């Protein structure tokens, strides 16, 4: 009986060792999954940095654009130039936040782990995108369209600005802390290397600004046409 018990114990010990001994490809699998998880985590962090830096740039440019409104007639050229300078960064901001939105609602584990903004900001997000598009689209159209529709466009441009200002104020207040924390990280030596792709993100930002500057310079000549088309102020 003792011998039988020892044999049974050895068999049990052997089976336990076999079941708990890693297979040849288990370790590579774990490493592969770990690399994938790290890559997704870096993607989330990179997206957050790009969004934060773009938001900081937009705040500066929007403040400058707002200043031109105080005296629009003498500053119309500056208003047009800064407005066009804003277009590519605005598109980039919509793209980066839209990407996070899509990944989150497609149940990407990394983006689900990061979480979503507060419910109020999530509800205001689509409204902000719509009024922003209307604001810029009507502004650009006013530089080309004339006739009976121009007064309608001018009204839509002014009305969309009022709505945009209110929604944007809430949006900025809700994200100002996160923006201040993330915006400088791709430029500071001690944080730049923590997330791969800092140079690429900076190149993308500089490219959008360069494209905006080209657009702004190209449309400066429309300022005189605008004055001739409208008797009143912008």
C-alpha positions as CSV (number, residue, x, y, z in Angstrom):
1,X,0.0,0.0,0.0
2,X,2.9,2.4,0.9
3,X,4.5,1.6,-2.5
4,X,1.3,2.2,-4.3
5,X,0.8,5.5,-2.5
6,X,4.3,6.7,-3.4
7,X,3.8,5.8,-7.1
8,X,0.5,7.6,-7.0
9,X,2.1,10.6,-5.5
10,X,4.9,10.6,-8.1
11,X,2.4,10.4,-10.9
12,X,0.4,13.3,-9.5
13,X,3.6,15.4,-9.0
14,X,4.7,14.6,-12.6
15,X,1.3,15.6,-14.0
16,X,1.4,18.8,-12.0
17,X,4.9,19.7,-13.3
18,X,3.8,19.0,-16.9
19,X,0.7,21.1,-16.6
20,X,2.5,24.0,-15.1
21,X,5.7,23.9,-17.1
22,X,5.7,26.7,-19.8
23,X,5.6,25.5,-23.3
24,X,8.3,26.5,-25.8
25,X,6.2,29.3,-27.3
26,X,4.4,30.5,-24.1
27,X,7.2,33.0,-23.2
28,X,7.4,34.5,-26.8
29,X,3.6,34.8,-26.7
30,X,3.7,36.7,-23.4
31,X,6.4,38.9,-24.8
32,X,4.4,39.5,-27.9
33,X,1.3,40.4,-25.9
34,X,3.3,42.7,-23.7
35,X,4.8,44.5,-26.7
36,X,1.3,44.9,-28.1
37,X,0.0,46.3,-24.9
38,X,3.0,48.7,-24.6
39,X,2.4,49.8,-28.2
40,X,-1.3,50.5,-27.5
41,X,-0.4,52.4,-24.3
42,X,2.1,54.6,-26.2
43,X,-0.6,55.2,-28.8
44,X,-3.0,56.5,-26.2
45,X,-0.3,58.7,-24.6
46,X,0.9,60.0,-28.0
47,X,-2.7,60.9,-29.0
48,X,-3.2,62.7,-25.7
49,X,0.1,64.7,-26.2
50,X,-0.8,65.6,-29.7
51,X,-4.3,66.8,-28.7
52,X,-2.9,68.7,-25.7
53,X,-0.2,70.5,-27.7
54,X,-2.6,71.3,-30.6
55,X,-5.1,72.7,-28.0
56,X,-2.5,75.0,-26.5
57,X,-1.5,76.4,-29.9
58,X,-5.2,76.9,-30.8
59,X,-5.8,78.8,-27.5
60,X,-3.0,81.3,-28.4
61,X,-4.2,81.7,-32.0
62,X,-7.8,82.1,-31.0
63,X,-6.8,84.8,-28.4
64,X,-5.1,86.7,-31.2
65,X,-8.1,86.2,-33.5
66,X,-10.4,87.5,-30.8
67,X,-8.2,90.6,-30.4
68,X,-8.8,91.5,-34.1
69,X,-12.6,91.4,-33.6
70,X,-12.3,94.4,-31.3
71,X,-11.4,96.6,-34.3
72,X,-12.2,94.5,-37.3
73,X,-12.0,97.2,-40.0
74,X,-8.3,98.1,-39.6
75,X,-7.4,94.6,-38.5
76,X,-9.4,92.7,-41.2
77,X,-6.2,91.4,-42.9
78,X,-4.9,90.1,-39.6
79,X,-8.4,88.6,-39.0
80,X,-8.3,86.8,-42.3
81,X,-4.7,85.6,-42.0
82,X,-5.1,84.3,-38.4
83,X,-8.4,82.7,-39.3
84,X,-6.9,80.7,-42.2
85,X,-3.9,79.9,-40.0
86,X,-6.3,78.3,-37.6
87,X,-8.0,76.0,-40.1
88,X,-5.4,73.2,-40.3
89,X,-4.7,73.0,-36.5
90,X,-8.5,73.0,-35.9
91,X,-8.8,70.1,-38.4
92,X,-5.9,68.3,-36.6
93,X,-7.6,68.8,-33.2
94,X,-10.9,67.4,-34.5
95,X,-9.0,64.4,-36.0
96,X,-7.1,63.6,-32.9
97,X,-10.1,63.8,-30.6
98,X,-12.2,62.0,-33.1
99,X,-9.7,59.2,-33.2
100,X,-9.9,58.8,-29.4
101,X,-13.7,58.9,-29.6
102,X,-13.8,56.1,-32.2
103,X,-11.3,53.9,-30.4
104,X,-13.1,54.3,-27.1
105,X,-16.5,53.4,-28.5
106,X,-15.0,50.5,-30.4
107,X,-14.0,49.1,-27.0
108,X,-10.2,49.4,-27.5
109,X,-8.9,48.2,-24.2
110,X,-6.2,50.9,-23.9
111,X,-8.6,53.8,-24.6
112,X,-11.3,52.2,-22.4
113,X,-8.7,52.1,-19.6
114,X,-7.9,55.8,-20.1
115,X,-11.5,56.6,-19.8
116,X,-13.7,59.2,-21.4
117,X,-14.1,62.9,-20.6
118,X,-17.0,63.9,-18.2
119,X,-20.4,63.4,-19.7
120,X,-21.0,67.2,-20.1
121,X,-17.9,67.6,-22.2
122,X,-18.8,64.5,-24.3
123,X,-22.2,65.9,-25.0
124,X,-20.8,69.3,-26.0
125,X,-18.1,67.8,-28.2
126,X,-20.2,67.2,-31.3
127,X,-21.9,70.6,-30.9
128,X,-18.5,72.3,-30.7
129,X,-17.4,70.5,-33.9
130,X,-20.5,71.6,-35.8
131,X,-20.4,75.3,-34.8
132,X,-16.7,75.4,-35.4
133,X,-17.2,74.1,-39.0
134,X,-20.0,76.5,-39.6
135,X,-18.0,79.4,-38.2
136,X,-15.0,78.8,-40.4
137,X,-17.0,77.8,-43.5
138,X,-19.1,80.9,-43.4
139,X,-16.1,83.1,-42.8
140,X,-14.3,81.7,-45.8
141,X,-17.4,81.9,-47.9
142,X,-17.8,85.6,-47.1
143,X,-14.5,86.2,-48.9
144,X,-15.9,84.9,-52.2
145,X,-19.7,85.1,-52.2
146,X,-21.7,88.2,-53.2
147,X,-25.3,89.0,-53.9
148,X,-28.4,88.3,-51.8
149,X,-26.8,85.4,-49.9
150,X,-23.9,87.4,-48.5
151,X,-26.0,89.0,-45.7
152,X,-27.3,85.6,-44.8
153,X,-23.8,84.3,-44.6
154,X,-22.7,87.3,-42.5
155,X,-25.6,86.6,-40.0
156,X,-24.7,82.9,-39.8
157,X,-21.0,83.8,-39.2
158,X,-21.9,86.2,-36.4
159,X,-24.5,83.8,-34.9
160,X,-22.2,80.8,-35.0
161,X,-19.5,82.8,-33.3
162,X,-21.7,83.6,-30.4
163,X,-22.7,79.9,-30.0
164,X,-19.1,78.8,-30.6
165,X,-17.8,81.2,-27.9
166,X,-20.2,79.8,-25.3
167,X,-19.5,76.2,-26.0
168,X,-15.7,76.8,-26.4
169,X,-15.6,78.5,-23.0
170,X,-17.0,75.4,-21.3
171,X,-14.8,73.1,-23.3
172,X,-11.6,75.1,-22.4
173,X,-12.5,75.2,-18.7
174,X,-13.1,71.5,-18.7
175,X,-9.7,70.7,-20.4
176,X,-7.4,73.5,-19.3
177,X,-5.7,71.5,-16.6
178,X,-5.0,68.5,-18.9
179,X,-3.9,70.8,-21.7
180,X,-1.4,72.6,-19.4
181,X,-0.1,69.3,-18.2
182,X,0.3,67.6,-21.6
183,X,1.2,70.5,-24.0
184,X,4.9,70.9,-23.0
185,X,5.8,67.2,-22.6
186,X,7.0,66.7,-26.2
187,X,9.3,69.7,-25.8
188,X,10.9,69.1,-22.4
189,X,14.0,66.8,-22.4
190,X,13.0,64.9,-19.2
191,X,9.5,64.0,-20.6
192,X,10.1,64.0,-24.4
193,X,11.5,60.4,-24.5
194,X,8.9,58.9,-22.3
195,X,6.5,58.4,-25.3
196,X,7.9,57.5,-28.7
197,X,7.0,59.7,-31.7
198,X,7.6,63.2,-30.2
199,X,9.5,64.3,-33.4
200,X,6.8,63.1,-35.6
201,X,4.1,64.8,-33.6
202,X,6.0,68.1,-33.7
203,X,6.5,67.8,-37.4
204,X,2.8,67.3,-37.9
205,X,2.0,70.4,-35.8
206,X,4.6,72.5,-37.7
207,X,3.2,71.3,-41.0
208,X,-0.3,72.3,-40.1
209,X,0.8,75.7,-39.1
210,X,2.9,76.1,-42.3
211,X,-0.1,75.1,-44.4
212,X,-2.3,77.6,-42.5
213,X,0.2,80.4,-43.1
214,X,0.2,79.6,-46.8
215,X,-3.6,79.7,-46.9
216,X,-3.6,83.0,-44.9
217,X,-1.2,84.7,-47.2
218,X,-3.1,83.4,-50.3
219,X,-6.4,85.0,-49.0
220,X,-5.1,88.3,-47.8
221,X,-6.0,89.9,-51.1
222,X,-9.6,89.1,-50.5
223,X,-9.8,91.7,-47.7
224,X,-10.1,94.6,-50.2
225,X,-12.8,92.7,-52.1
226,X,-14.7,92.2,-48.8
227,X,-14.6,95.9,-48.0
228,X,-16.0,96.7,-51.5
229,X,-18.8,94.1,-51.1
230,X,-19.9,95.2,-47.7
231,X,-20.7,98.7,-46.6
232,X,-20.8,97.8,-42.9
233,X,-18.3,96.1,-40.6
234,X,-17.6,92.4,-40.5
